[in-house]
Amino acid sequence: MTQSYEVIFENNRKWVESKLSQDSDFFAKLTKPQTPEYLYIGSADSRVTAEEIMGARPGEVFVHRSIANVVNTLDMNSTAVIQYAVEHLKVKHIIVCGHYHCDGVKAAMAPQDFGLLNPWLRNIRDVYRLHQAELDAISNDNKRYDRLVELNVLEQCINVTKMACVQERYILEEHPIVHGWVFDLRTGKIIDLEIDFEKVLKDIQKIYNLTESDWMMSRKK
């Protein structure tokens, strides 16, 4: 175990040498303020790393990860990350990215007690409840599993849109725009669920408007 742990520091040393050999100012540049255009909200799964699948460099993506890419607005970690990214970093895009073969989604589909994880997994069970008719009509277990992954992404995108900081900045600047993706572990490809962000805004506006204004009319002025 110790040897396995220590190899991380050896890998880090090699990484530093590699970066410096390519650009002697690499780390000096890292000390400059970050100006990412993207906030990536993804799964904590060890197989899915945001920057690698996006081909992004350090400083280009602000990253938040949770079990099954859930955005729970009672979770101060999630809300603090989103508010900081929107108000201070001024990101232009917020991406919620799930992935097929997600253990969190699979656990939420099982009739099993997961102890302390139960309240968190309930967020995904709620997604299943909202879309139960569609999901139960899918006879193939794997396809039903994949579809819940997609629906979970869509619902978490809506949770992001419910936040006042997202609504208020969108009215002023037409950003950030919320996107839903799924990463396919079987192919390595990112699938854009092609969420119509303005339609989502319009559909939930009556209930979740926190701005005392008409989002769509304000945007068109």
N, C-alpha and C positions, 0 to 999 in steps of 0.2 A: 504494500500500500504506500509506504514512504517513497519507494522508487517511482511509483506511478505519479505521486504528487510532485516530486522534484523535477520530473521531466517537463512540467509546465514552465518552470523557470529557465530550463535549457532551451525550450522552444521560444520563449520570449527573447532570450539573448540572440538567437538566430534571426528572429523577426526584426529586432532592432538593427542588426547588422545589415540585413537585406534592405530595409527601408533606407538606411543611410547610404548604402552603396548606390541606390537609385536616385536619391535626392538628399543631399547633405543638410538641407534646410527643412526636411520633412517634419521634425518635431517642433521646430521653431514656428512653423506654420500652424501646427495644432494648438499652440497657445493663443492664437488670435480668437476673437469672439466667434461663436458658431452662428451660422446663418442658414440653417436647413430649410428647404422648401416643403419637406414632407414630415408629417408625424405618422409613424407606423405603429399600429396597435396590433400585436400578434400574439400567438400562443407561446407559452413558456417551454414548449416541447424542444428538447435538445437537438432534434433533427432539422429544425427550421430556423435559420439565422437570417435576419432581415437584410443586412447589407450584402450578404453573399448571394442570395437569390435575386436581389435587385441589381447586382453589379455596381453597388454604390461605394463611394470612398468615405473615409472618416470626415465628419462634418456635414454630410449631405442628408442624413436621415436621423431624426430624433425618434428614439425607440422606447416603447412601453410594451411589456409582455405580461400576460396573466394566463391562468389555466383556462384553456378553450377561448382565448381572446375575448373574454367577457368584459363589458364595460358596465359596471354597476355604479350608478351615480351616488350610492351610499358609501362607496369605497373612496376614501380621500386620496389614496394613491392615484387611482385612475383620474379623478377629477382635477387633482393638482397638476398632473402631467398635461392634461388637455388644456387647462386654463393657461399654464405657462407657455405652452407651444403656440396657442392662439394669440394671447395678449402680448407676450414678450418676444417670442421668436418670430411671430408673424408668419407662421407656416401658411402655405397656399393650398395644401392638400392634406387631408386626414384620411389615412388608409386603415381600414380594419381588414386584417388578413387572417382567415382561418386556413385549415388544411385538412385534406382527406386523411383518414386513419387517425383522427384526433382522439386520444385516450379520454380526454375530459368529456367530449360529446358521447363517446361510447359508454362511459360510466353513467352518464345521465339517462341513458336508455335502458339501464339495467335495474330491475327491481331489487335493489340491494342497499343496505345501510353503509354509508361511507364515513360515518362519524362526523368529524369537524368539517369535512368537505361538503356535507349535505346542504348547508345554506348557499354555498357557491354554486353547486350543481343544480340547485333549484332554479337558478336563472335560466339554465338550458332546458330543464324540464318544463318551465313556463313557455318557452318557445315551442316545444313539442305540443303543449296544450293548445296554444293559439293556432297551430297548423295541423291539428290531429287528423282531421278528415283527409287532408292531402297525403300525409305521411302514412296513415293506416291503409290507404288505397294502393300503396307500393308494396307488392308482394315479396320482392327480392330484398333480403335483409341488408345486403351491402349497398344497394341503391338507396334504400331508405336512410341508411346511415350517412351516405354522401349528401343526400338532400337536406338532412337536418344540419349538417355542417354548413351548407349554403344558407339555410334559413336563419341559423344562429348568427352568421355574419350580417345578414340583412337587419336583424333585430338589434344587433349591437351598433350598427350604423345609425339606426333611429335613436338609440340611447345617446349617442354622441350629439345628434342634432337637437335633442331636448335641452342641451345646456345653454344657458343664457349667453355665455361668452361667444359661443359659435354663432348663435342667432344674431347677436348685436354686431359682430364684426362683419358678418355676411351682408347685412343691410348697408353698411358703410362702404365696403370694399369689394363685394361680390366674392369674397374668399373668407374662410376656407371652404373648399368643396369636399364633401365626404364621399369616399369610394369604398366599395366592397370587393375584396379579392378572395380567391381560394388558391392555395398552393397545392399542386398535385404531387405527392411524394412518388407516385408511380412513374411520372414522366419528367419531373423537374420543372414543369411549366406553371406559370402564374395564369390563373383564369380570372378575367375581369367580369364580375357579375353585372356590370353595366347598369348600375343604379342611376335612376333619373333623380338627381339630388333636388332639383327644383320641385318635382312632383312630390317627393317625400316631404319637403317643407310645406307645400300646399296642403297635403293630406292630413298632416298632424297639427297644422297651425291653430285650429279652433281650440284644441285642448292644451297644447304645450307652448303657446306663444307667451314669452316672458318679456316682451319688448314694448307692449302697449302700442303696437303699430302693425300694419299689414305688411308682412315681409315682402310679398311679391310686388305689391304696388310701390313700396318704398324702393325696391331694387330697380324698378323701371323708371323712376324719376331721375 
